[in-house]
């Protein structure tokens, strides 16, 4: 599984990449505490690169502050 951290576009690039990584790592810790095996979990941050890119309002910002969990076939 790939755990992808995302942010809204309101910070600078470095800040958002670090925040996205912290968000992804928090989700990973939650999954591990819930009993999931660590062997195939990777975390990555996209910062604000995958933001909605549309409107700049609270709803769009809330959507952008997320973690996506992707099943990766190997």
C-alpha positions in Angstrom: 0.0 0.0 0.0 1.1 3.5 -0.7 -0.1 6.2 1.8 -0.1 9.6 0.1 -0.2 12.8 2.1 -1.8 15.9 0.6 -2.3 19.5 1.6 -4.2 22.6 0.6 -2.2 25.2 -1.3 -1.9 27.8 1.5 1.7 27.1 2.6 5.0 27.2 0.7 6.1 24.1 -1.1 8.6 22.9 1.5 6.2 23.3 4.3 3.4 21.5 2.4 5.7 18.6 1.5 6.7 18.1 5.1 3.1 18.5 6.3 1.9 15.9 3.7 4.6 13.5 4.9 3.6 13.9 8.5 0.0 13.3 7.6 0.9 10.1 5.7 3.0 8.9 8.5 0.2 9.5 11.0 -2.1 7.4 8.8 0.5 4.7 8.7 0.9 4.6 12.5 -2.9 4.3 12.7 -3.0 1.4 10.3 -0.1 -0.4 12.2 -1.8 0.2 15.5 -4.9 -1.4 14.0 -3.0 -4.6 13.2 -1.9 -4.1 9.6 1.5 -5.5 8.7 4.3 -3.0 8.1 6.1 -5.0 5.4 4.3 -3.4 2.4 3.5 0.1 3.6 5.2 3.2 2.1 4.5 6.8 2.7 4.9 9.7 0.3 3.9 13.3 0.2 2.6 15.3 -2.7 2.1 18.5 -0.7 -0.3 20.7 -2.6 0.6 19.2 -6.0 -2.6 17.3 -6.1 -4.9 19.9 -4.7 -8.3 20.5 -6.2 -6.8 23.4 -8.1 -10.2 25.0 -8.4 -11.9 27.3 -5.9 -10.0 28.8 -3.0 -12.6 28.3 -0.3 -12.9 26.3 3.0 -14.6 23.3 1.3 -11.9 23.0 -1.3 -9.2 23.4 1.4 -10.8 20.7 3.5 -10.9 18.3 0.6 -7.2 18.9 -0.2 -6.1 18.1 3.4 -6.3 14.3 3.0 -4.5 11.0 2.9 -5.1 8.7 -0.1 -4.4 5.0 0.4 -3.5 3.3 -2.8 -3.3 -0.5 -3.3 -0.2 -1.2 -5.4 0.2 -4.4 -7.3 3.7 -5.8 -7.3 
